[in-house]
Amino acid sequence: MQSNRTTDNQGRRPIGFPGGFTVLMATYHGDSPRLLKRALNSVICNTLVPDKVVLVVDGPIPPSLHRVIDHFTHDHGVVAAYSPDNGGLAAALNQGLKLVNTEWILRADADDFNLPNRFASQALYLQSNPTLDMFGACILEVDEQGSPLSVRRVPSSHSAIKSTMPWRNPFNHMTVAYRTKIVRDCGGYPDIHLREDYALWATLLARGAVTGNVEEVLVHANAGLAMYRRRGGWKYALGELAIQRHLVQSRVKSPLSGLGQGVMRALVFLLPAVVRGAIYTVFLRR
C-alpha cells in the first residue's frame, strides 16, 4: 500500500505527512465482522491513502473475523500481525509499533468509521502546526445502528490540553496521530486496563511533547448506553486507581487529587449497570 498525496480544496498545495504515516489498529474476538469491515474500508478509501495499515489480531478469533481480515490482507495490502493470546489493547498496540517504519502513526479502531477526509484534514493541520508531536480530533458517538448520540469535543490548544489532563482524557484515542519515535522512546502504551491511552498521553506530556487537536469531527465512534453499562466491576475499578497513580507519578496532578478522584470514579465502576449508565449519560457527558 502506497500513500497518494492529495491537494487542498483549491488544488494548489500538496497534502501529506512528512516521512509517511501508518494506520495502527487492533482487533479481538469480541469485535463485529461487519464493523471491522466498515472500519477497514473507511481507512483504505480515505482521500489520503496510508503508506501502510497494520492490524494486530489480539488472540484467537472466530472464522467470521478471519474472513474479513484475509480479504483485506490479500486484496488491499493490510499487514496483519497475530498474537497467540489475548493480551489486551496495550500489548497489541505495542506489538504493532514494532512493525511501523513511517515517521507518523495514526490510530484507528476496529469498530469506528473514519470520515473520508480524516487523514487529509489531519495532514493539513500538521502543515499549519509543524512542531506538533501528537494531535487528535473530535468524534461523533453513534449507536450500533449508526444513529448519532453525542459529540465528544476535546481542547484544541496545547495549554488547554495540559489544563484538562488532570481531570479527563483530552484526546479521542481513535483519532490521534503521533510521531512514531516519541512513543517508542517512552516504551509504548502502559498496561492499564481501558486507560492505556490516557497513561501514554500523560507520559508524553511529562516528556515535553507538543500537542493539539483539530476542532472538527473526523471519526464516527461506536458507543451507546449498553457499552457503558457493561464497563463495570473490579477490573475497571482497579484500572481507574492505576491511571490516577500514573497521573500523579507523571506530575499531572497532586497525590491528594489523584486519590480522591480515583476512589470516586472506582466506586462508580462498582455500581449496578443501570445506575452506572445513568450517571454517565446525565453527568459525565455534561
Residue, then its C-alpha position, 0 to 999 in steps of 0.5 A: m500500500q502506497s500513500n497518494r498525496t492529495t491537494d487542498n480544496q483549491g488544488r494548489r498545495p500538496i497534502g501529506f505527512p512528512g516521512g509517511f504515516t501508518v494506520l495502527m489498529a487492533t482487533y479481538h474476538g469480541d469485535s463485529p465482522r461487519l464493523l471491522k469491515r466498515a472500519l477497514n474500508s473507511v481507512i483504505c478509501n480515505t482521500l489520503v491513502p496510508d503508506k501502510v495499515v497494520l492490524v494486530v489480531d489480539g488472540p484467537i478469533p472466530p472464522s467470521l473475523h478471519r474472513v474479513i481480515d484475509h480479504f483485506t490482507h490479500d486484496h488491499g495490502v493490510v499487514a496483519a500481525y497475530s498474537p497467540d493470546n489475548g493480551g489486551l489493547a496495550a500489548a497489541l498496540n505495542q506489538g504493532l509499533k514494532l512493525v511501523n517504519t513511517e515517521w507518523i502513526l495514526r490510530a484507528d479502531a476496529d469498530d469506528f468509521n473514519l470520515p473520508n477526509r480524516f487523514a487529509s484534514q489531519a495532514l493539513y493541520l500538521q502543515s499549519n502546526p509543524t512542531l506538533d508531536m501528537f494531535g487528535a480530533c473530535i468524534l461523533e458517538v453513534d449507536e450500533q445502528g449508526s444513529p448519532l448520540s453525542v459529540r465528544r469535543v476535546p481542547s484544541s490548544h496545547s495549554a488547554i490540553k495540559s489544563t484538562m489532563p488532570w481531570r479527563n482524557p483530552f484526546n479521542h484515542m481513535t483519532v490521534a496521530y503521533r510521531t512514531k519515535i516519541v512513543r517508542d522512546c517512552g516504551g509504548y502504551p502502559d498496561i492499564h486496563l481501558r486507560e492505556d491511552y490516557a497513561l501514554w498521553a500523560t507520559l508524553l506530556a511529562r516528556g515535553a511533547v507538543t500537542g493539539n487537536v483539530e476542532e472538527v469531527l473526523v471519526h464516527a465512534n461506536a458507543g451507546l448506553a449498553m457499552y457503558r453499562r457493561r464497563g463495570g466491576w473490579k477490573y475497571a475499578l482497579g484500572e481507574l486507581a492505576i491511571q490516577r497513580h500514573l497521573v500523579q507519578s507523571r506530575v499531572k496532578s497532586p497525590l491528594s487529587g489523584l486519590g480522591q478522584g480515583v476512589m470516586r470514579a472506582l466506586v462508580f465502576l462498582l455500581p449496578a449497570v443501570v445506575r452506572g449508565a445513568i450517571y454517565t449519560v446525565f453527568l459525565r457527558r455534561 
